[in-house]
Amino acid sequence: MSSQGETSPKPEQRRPSEAFAHPELGGAEDAAVLAKLGYKQELRRNFTMIEVFGIAFSIMGLLPSIASTLSYSIPAGPVGMVWGWFLASGFIFIVGLAMADLGSAMPTSGGLYWWTHFFASPATRNPLSFLVGYSNTLGLVGGLCSIDYGFSLMFLSVIVVATDGNYTPSNGVIYGVFLACVICHGILASTLSKIMGKLQTVFVVMNFILIFATIIALPIGRAMNRNSGSYIFADTENLTTWPTGWAFMLAWLSPIWTIGGFDSCVHMSEEAANATRAVPYGILMAIGSCWLFGFILVIVIAGCMDTNLSNILGSPFGQPMAQIYYDAVGKQGTLGLMSLLFIVQFLMGLSILVAASRQSWAFSRDGALPFSKFFRPISKKFGYIPLRAIWGCVVLAAVLGLLALIAPAAAQALFSLAVAGNNLAWGTPIFARVVWGQRKFKPGPFYTGDRLSVPIAWTAIIFLVFGIFLSMFPVGGPNPTPATMNYTVVINSAIWGGALLYYFLDARKWFTGPKITIDTDDLTAEQAETIRDEGLIVNGLDPVHGTGEEATVGAGQSLGRDEKNMSVVS
């Protein structure tokens, strides 16, 4: 932009304009990057790179997550726990690299469905973007449900331990604790916005206190009964009716679910300073930390647990980790460590609610959610946060949590819902980029390079598809009963099928994807040609052809997104 009387700069001389900046919300550079994606700055950029890492690491909540998913890994024995963790985490890191490439190039809160729409073919971009947005939104809310359900079980296990196993909570009590937890998260997420970034550092510290306390306490408590190295690294068990090899693969569900919150870095990108670097490094730091410290933790747990694995899985305390603690440090030590465990689990739920609300808000900003006009406003009074989106996620989580009243098998589907929903949402934009949109991809400051980026992306896609199928298998074995059935396939099919049905019956008439604009001065000739070939209408780029329904925008025009409702239309 230029002032009156001045000559407009040549395209190659253009710099990010301070016209996009809002001093109260963030700097000009971040605002300019966001403006290129079609959005004005509306959220306050409170998060540093370390705090972006912190929210992802807090959501992962390493030890509470491992504790919540021991029922997946213990049936395969120490080999499944230890090497399953190491191998699955390595593949998850590759997924993180593929997402970091995209997050650095295009940091926006609705990144996954935004990227899908930008890179997909003209015929598929709208339905795929719509599907990814819903899958990611419900996957994050499913993650909130599974975390808070795990909190409920851990909290109640402390009572069971304190009463020496003489108390057995009903499904109604479990849901009541779950519901109270979700509501508390909604209150805290609404009122602590100004310090939420700083709190992530506190949450990270709490996680590491719990990790090191466990690493120290278990070996000391089991000093006379520690397991050998050959048992830890080479002993294979199979407490399922699946073949032993497949039981080992099912143990991967523990790290897949645990290291599943890294996309929160993307959803917080509009609240991150220097987002083009904070987002990718936050993703990789979170995954890398969980890979390393999780590997250490499962080694310690395998080295200190009872070799009669059935005793652990069938613990009267209702939580395998509570039994492992009890065997090592007795009743009082267990009460202390389990109390710290459920506190950290509570903090996990708060962090994922913040991330889920940002994705929901971004999706409503583009008009895709029911009642989008209601959820769209930002609350200045509460610190420039999507207050209504926060409480929308709380209500949805409370409804989904009703599965806890049916049976434990139905409640377990909450865990797999997060895995399958997020895997689809993560894999689709990566797939769209390498299949349809590679010529349009413009790397950001973080980039894995021309030689490695595409192979990394394909490896990530294959692993994510495998993870979706894995999450839908009954854990105990084939021929499940209604009580042991994995209902993930039912729930996710309903979500995905419902989203596509909604799109083709109604949303296709009005949903055109994110309302994006692109600064054509930053496009290479090849990228501009690709966009023209696909018939996209973009600020400053003359289309080659039209369909009669497109609103052509000529070169040199500059329209504000909110004022002119500028969008990419195919």
ZITAPE-V246732 format. One line per field, one symbol per residue. ss: DSSP state (a for helix, b for strand, c for the rest). psi: psi as a letter, one per 20 degrees, with the letter a starting at -180 (. if undefined). burial: I if it has 9 or more other C-alpha atoms within 8 Angstrom, else O. A space follows every 10 residues. Layout:
ss = ???
psi = ???
burial = ???
This chain:
ss = cccccccccc aaaccccaaa cccccccaaa aaaaaacccc ccccccbcaa aaaaaaaaaa caaaaaaaca aaaaaaaaaa aaaaaaaaaa aaaaaaaaaa aaaaaccccc aaaaaaaaac ccccaaaaaa aaaaaaaaaa aaaaaaaaaa aaaaaaaaaa aacccccccc aaaaaaaaaa aaaaaaaaaa acaaaaaaaa aaaaaaaaaa aaaaaaaaaa acccccccaa aaaacccccc cccaaaaaaa caaaaaaacc cccaaaacaa abccaaaaaa aaaaaaaaaa aaaaaaaaaa aaaaccccaa aaacccccca aaaaaaaaaa aaaaaaaaaa aaaaaaaaaa aaaaaaaaaa aaaaaccccc caaaaaccbc ccccbcaaaa aaaaaaaaaa aaaaaccaaa aaaaaaaaaa aaaaaaaaaa aaaaaccaaa ccccccccca aaaaaaaaaa aaaaaaaaaa accccccccc cccccccaaa aaaaaaaaaa aaaaacaaac ccccccccca aaccaaaaaa aaaccccbcc bccccccccc cccccccccc aaaacccccc
psi = qqrqiqppqq giiqqpqihi qohiharhgh hhghhhijqq ohqpniprgh hggghghggh mfghgghhjh ihhhhjahgg gghgggghhg hhhgghghhh gghhhmoqhk gghggghghr qhhigghggg ggggggghgg hhggghghgh ggggghhggg ghjkjjpoqr hhgghggggh gggggggghh ikhhjhghhh ggggggghgg ghgghggghg hkhikqqrhh ggiipprnjr jrqhhhhghh iihghggglj jhihhghjhi jpplhihhgg hgghgggggh gghhggghgg ghiirpinhh hghkpiiioh hhhggghgja gghggghhgh ghghhghghg ghggghhggg ghhhhjjhqq khhgihqpoh hjklqmghhg hghggghhgh iihhifqhgg hhhhghgggg ghgghghghg ghghghjhhi poqahppiqh hhgghgghgg ggghgghghh iipphhrrlq rhhjqojghg ghhggghggh ggghhghhhi ojaqnqqpoi iiqrhggggg gghikqoqpj opqhrrihiq opprqiqopq ghhilprpp.
burial = OOOOOOOOOO OOOOOOIOOI IIOOIIIIII IIIIIIIIII IOIIIIIIII IIIIIIIIII IIIIIIIIII IIIIIIIIII IIIIIIOIII IIIIIIIIII IIIIIIIIII IIIIIIIOII IIOOIIIIII IIIIIIIIII IIIIIIIIII IIIIIIIIII IIOOIOOOOO IOOIIOIIIO IIIOIIOIII OOIOOIIIOI IOIIOIIOOI IOIIIOIIIO OIOOOIIOOO IIIIIIIIOI OIOIOOIIII IIIIIIIIII IIIIIIIIII IIIIIIIIII IIIIIIIIII IOOIIOIIII IIIIIIOOIO OIIOIOIIII IIIIIIIIII IOIIIOIIII IIOIIIIIII IIIIIIIIII IIIIIIIIOO OIIOIIOIIO OIIIIIIIII IIIIOIIIOI IIIIIIIOII IIIIIIIIII IIIIIIIIII IIIIOIIIOI IOIIOIIOOO OOIIOIIIII IOIIIOIIII IIOIOIIOOI OOOIIIIIOO IIIOIIOIII OIIIOOIIOO IIIIIIIIII OOIOOIIIOI IIOIIIIIII IIIOOIOOOI OOIIOOOOOO IOOOOIIIOO
